[in-house]
Amino acid sequence: MRRHKVLPRPTTVHLSRRDGGDKVHAFLADSAYKKMYDHSPHAVFVQLDELLATEDGDAEWKETARWIKYEEDVEEGSARWGKPHVASLSFHSLLNLRRCLETGVVLLDLEEKDLPGVAYRVVESMVTEGLIEEDDKPVVMRSLLLRHKHVHDERFRFSISARKQSSYTSLQSLWLDDAAPGPGGHRIRCSLCSATGSCRRHSAHLLVRNTPNLADQKRRQSSHVIPADRTDARKKSSAAGLDAREVEYLATGTVGSQDELRRTHNDSIMKRIPDGAEATTVLVGAVGFLDQPTIAFVRLAQGIQMPSITEVPIPVRFMFILLGPTTADLDYHEVGRSISTLMSNPSFHSIAYKADDRRELLSAINEFLDDSIVLPPGDWERQALLPFEELRAKSEMIRRRKRDALERKRAATKDATPVMDEKKALLVAEIGGPPEKEPDDPLSKTGRLFGGVIRDMKRRYPHYLSDFRDALNGQCAAATIFMYFAALSSAITFGGLLAEKTYRTIGISETLVFTSVGGVFFALVAGQPMMITGATGPLLLLDESLASFCHSYGFDFLAARMYCGLWMIVIALLVASLEGSVAVKKISRFTEDIFAFLISLIFISEPITNLINLYRMHPLGYDYCHKNNITTAPPLLNGTLTGNMTSNVTAVPAPVPTGMPPQPNTALFCTMLTLSTFIIAYYLRIFRNGKFLGRSARRALGDFGVPIAIVFMVGVSAFVPVWTEKLQVPDGLSPTANRSWLVPLNPGLETIPVWAAFAMALPALMVYIIVFMETHIAELIIDKPERRLKKGSGFHMDIVVMSLVNAVCGMFGAPWQCVATVRSVSHVSALTVMSTTHAPGDKPHIVEVKEQRLTGLLVAILVGVSVLASSWLRMVPMAVLFGVFLYMGISALGGIQFWDRCILLLKPVKHHPQIPYVRRVPTLKMHLYTIIQIAGICILYAVKSSRFSLALPFFLVMMVPLRMSLVYVFTPLQLRALDGAQKDIEQDDEPDFYEEAPLPG
């Protein structure tokens, strides 16, 4: 084999010797080496171009795949990018790639400023290493300088001129002189070698011979023709090298129009590429003028712009070139995919940046193979056959093994502590040193009286002014509008149902006014002001139980609630002084699931019970005419009687008389209103994470699903002449009942004896338990590490603030207030900034959360102002509110792991999903755990339905020691799997509020 010794430039480092190559340190000192070249790893964009033929028979480099993090392939025929996916490589292609790097040219820290210079140095090195012959230099050079075509270059464009645009030149122009004899009848010499006449070695058809999509193409002259004055210069090019002016000419082309075409596309893809990224260009193709494959791996000394090659305008730092004959035992496309996947791998490309010789690159391939998971050959007809959970576990095990090996290596090379460091440590210990920094865990004890509350204040209040400055943006304004409708819908729902449960003592007026008062106070004072307060389902149950208790014993309901509110302050201060909020750590998923499922069950049963009562009061019949003979017109709630009843009676806020005659179609129409409200809200929630419309439109419809359902069904009810029970809303700021706002100014305090006033500490404790659990569970969800909150939380302080709010509510006869879990999570989600620059295929991640107080403050004020719209609120049918109740109950089931395990009770084992508590816990033990939870729910529901329903929170707290006693039945690993984190949510967008929040309402 012929070798031609070509002396390289001093700044070029050739690593193509069989002994592993020369090191850069052999030429430069370490300081100079680090000063000259930047070897710090950058983010990498990889582009794979293949040498293909066009429809005109010309050859060009065509982009077929790219890697930002995952592989994206060009879909054939559609000229668009496919979905990002993890690249699947064949073991054979990786071995071929390794063999190529062993025998090919490796140039590290090559100092060139443009593509022709790089191509020239690569070709010279190929000749030096004997990979190509001297006569092949010009044609390989010109092959590397062919135009590059990208996906979005094929868009339709209008052009007046018929000129064809190209980046460099076409290979067809290389053989123009071979087609016809010269002026004197003599044939012209081949422009690529010294042969006379037609040179078969460098003929055009050999370039694309045996390539499936290039064979038998018609050849014609390229529109980009080398001018006549340069033809002589090209003829004079010898086999020893190329004229520098010719190289310079090949690099000039009309690329301006293509840059304009790609500008819009570049703007969108550049957002997905990290700042400071550098490109890797992979060029592979089969040609007919080579006898053996020729390979080059190039790392440039610094990134250079190659706008005609790269799809995006980022500097190119690496190039991989693979050209060879079609008869070689190489799949060029797969080898190109292999090196592209390796360069997109963080570990490999980090080594590629720092490598000093060929051996380090080969070692990096070995490490990549060592970290890979091999799937055996076979036909996989079902996706379920691929064990994704097992693959994920194996990948984690490999990462853990590497991390442990690095730690052992670091520990082995670590020297003993120097003597001076030991002296400094002793000196600090003697003089005391600075005080230890308080732990970051907000639920850790300080050991001081009110230490948790003081720590919450110190963490949050220094950010008080920024809590208002950070809210001055469009996202916070949009979140305010969204949360206003969400809070108003919940306040109307719970206020209307509370009026029924408390004998019309507390209604929608008190709910709206004190949702506003409590929300304003909480937003101004709380340690975590992003939480939204208001009436919730569990507190509604306690008010119902307390109202029944007071009605049975002749106590005034509002007076009893006043004493409960005062006792709540005492209990809250006592618990806060002892830092009792740390007890929330004892509340596990076992207790949360029981509580959440119980509330969901009650939310679902209430609408069903209401509809059953409606069918009893207004049964369906074939003929309603005989009912018109009744002379006593029924008093209506909010409006006039329509339909067959012709009386026009003004509504009065009074309970429906038991003697009210059945109304035509009322029960059927209320059923339609309830189910329609549920269906609209529920399917708009599903639509939120669907595939129709854009993401912003889906989010808007999904987030406003409940208000849309209420408004739409209220409109239907207004136009249908069927009587339905409506909300009772007094005019202005008047209470629901005929009383004064301040409870002590009303008669009824004398019904509470002294012993009963002290005994109200027990109901107050029950209310405090519910407020404690709901507030802390919501705060734990909001304070998750992945949200990256920076201003702290208020676990100890917020429960005291809520107790003060409830004391005021007790004094004014208003509903109990608490942090609403779903509303709080949805509020934080609306304030969350999701990434738009993540790599294609990656899930959007949280960039930041707009931590501020203004949105919660404005939402509370707007809810309070809504009480003035009493005439509109009177149009809302109660059946619509029961539809919202049904929606809350059913939607909450999706985030309850207990419900998922209940479904598994009815499924064969072979159909169980591959999730941790199924894979790590025996089936019988998993079912035993579920049955224990079912027993706990049955006990709680029995207590709720009995005369001791007020003690429901006490029995709920008893679920905590029950869970602790399970350590004698289950192993710690099994309990960790059953009581573990939330199930994975495989969605492109952020998770649904009800799946993230365990408690409904």
DAFEN-V293611 format. One record per run of one state. SS is the DSSP state (alpha for helix, beta for strand, coil for the rest). FROM is the first residue (numbers start at 1). TO is the last residue. If there is no record, write none. Layout:
ss=SS from=FROM to=TO
ss=SS from=FROM to=TO
This chain:
ss=coil from=1 to=12
ss=beta from=13 to=14
ss=coil from=15 to=23
ss=alpha from=24 to=26
ss=coil from=27 to=29
ss=alpha from=30 to=36
ss=coil from=37 to=43
ss=beta from=44 to=53
ss=coil from=54 to=58
ss=beta from=59 to=67
ss=coil from=68 to=70
ss=beta from=71 to=75
ss=coil from=76 to=79
ss=beta from=80 to=81
ss=coil from=82 to=84
ss=beta from=85 to=85
ss=coil from=86 to=90
ss=alpha from=91 to=103
ss=coil from=104 to=104
ss=beta from=105 to=110
ss=coil from=111 to=114
ss=alpha from=115 to=128
ss=coil from=129 to=133
ss=alpha from=134 to=144
ss=coil from=145 to=145
ss=beta from=146 to=146
ss=coil from=147 to=147
ss=beta from=148 to=149
ss=coil from=150 to=150
ss=alpha from=151 to=154
ss=coil from=155 to=168
ss=beta from=169 to=169
ss=coil from=170 to=170
ss=alpha from=171 to=178
ss=coil from=179 to=180
ss=beta from=181 to=181
ss=coil from=182 to=186
ss=beta from=187 to=187
ss=coil from=188 to=188
ss=beta from=189 to=189
ss=coil from=190 to=195
ss=beta from=196 to=196
ss=coil from=197 to=203
ss=alpha from=204 to=207
ss=coil from=208 to=227
ss=alpha from=228 to=235
ss=coil from=236 to=243
ss=alpha from=244 to=250
ss=coil from=251 to=255
ss=alpha from=256 to=270
ss=coil from=271 to=277
ss=beta from=278 to=287
ss=coil from=288 to=293
ss=beta from=294 to=304
ss=coil from=305 to=315
ss=beta from=316 to=325
ss=coil from=326 to=331
ss=alpha from=332 to=344
ss=coil from=345 to=345
ss=alpha from=346 to=354
ss=coil from=355 to=357
ss=alpha from=358 to=371
ss=coil from=372 to=382
ss=alpha from=383 to=385
ss=coil from=386 to=387
ss=alpha from=388 to=413
ss=coil from=414 to=418
ss=alpha from=419 to=431
ss=coil from=432 to=450
ss=alpha from=451 to=463
ss=coil from=464 to=465
ss=alpha from=466 to=469
ss=coil from=470 to=473
ss=alpha from=474 to=501
ss=coil from=502 to=507
ss=alpha from=508 to=525
ss=coil from=526 to=532
ss=beta from=533 to=534
ss=coil from=535 to=536
ss=alpha from=537 to=553
ss=coil from=554 to=556
ss=alpha from=557 to=577
ss=coil from=578 to=579
ss=alpha from=580 to=586
ss=coil from=587 to=588
ss=alpha from=589 to=617
ss=coil from=618 to=624
ss=alpha from=625 to=629
ss=coil from=630 to=665
ss=alpha from=666 to=688
ss=coil from=689 to=694
ss=alpha from=695 to=703
ss=coil from=704 to=704
ss=alpha from=705 to=719
ss=coil from=720 to=725
ss=beta from=726 to=726
ss=coil from=727 to=742
ss=alpha from=743 to=745
ss=coil from=746 to=748
ss=alpha from=749 to=751
ss=coil from=752 to=753
ss=alpha from=754 to=782
ss=coil from=783 to=784
ss=alpha from=785 to=787
ss=coil from=788 to=794
ss=alpha from=795 to=812
ss=coil from=813 to=817
ss=beta from=818 to=819
ss=coil from=820 to=820
ss=alpha from=821 to=830
ss=coil from=831 to=831
ss=beta from=832 to=834
ss=coil from=835 to=845
ss=beta from=846 to=849
ss=coil from=850 to=853
ss=alpha from=854 to=868
ss=coil from=869 to=869
ss=alpha from=870 to=873
ss=coil from=874 to=876
ss=beta from=877 to=877
ss=alpha from=878 to=895
ss=coil from=896 to=896
ss=alpha from=897 to=904
ss=coil from=905 to=908
ss=alpha from=909 to=911
ss=coil from=912 to=915
ss=alpha from=916 to=919
ss=coil from=920 to=922
ss=alpha from=923 to=945
ss=coil from=946 to=948
ss=alpha from=949 to=968
ss=coil from=969 to=971
ss=alpha from=972 to=978
ss=coil from=979 to=992
ss=alpha from=993 to=996
ss=coil from=997 to=1001
